[in-house]
């Protein structure tokens, strides 16, 4: 009887570990794009090879999309992503709408550009190469010459595809006045 109980406990523990491991590894891969999630709400594939995926995460296990060819990673509690194929037949993230604890990280090596953004909502559009973030927005950016930080903005549009960093910001309303802050810090240049 003790052996049977001991065997059942071990099987239960192994089964629980296996289920937990599967839950941590939930995701979909489309070429180089990975989409990790906690709950798959819907997926639709159209005749033109366009795929729409709607997923949810949790605070401990948010949705994460990694698009290395497009130079970014984004995480959130909810996301609707649209993927399509490019001229070479490779999947690209055409658009993504994210909501809840959005974290966006962009890194392009040539010309160098890095952006870290947090917000309540974000919309990425590959065609215009823009990211629109809204709701309690904080953005930190860096290029070869400057470190820039934006705070107290309600909405920002970041133009990711341009050689130089460009942003349009709408300050948060405070006492009937819209006001945001931007801090620019020049980088030290190597002495020649």
ABEGO torsion letter per residue (X at the ends): XAAAAAAAAAAAAAAAAAAAAAAAABBBBBEABBBBBABBABBBBBAAGBBBBBBBBBAABBBBBBBAAAGBBBBBABBBBBBBBBAAGBBBBABBBBBEGBBBBBBBAOBBBBBBBBBABBBBBAAAGBBBBBEGBBBBBBBAABBBBBBGBABBBBBAABABBBBBBBBBBBGGBBBBBBBBBBBBBBBX
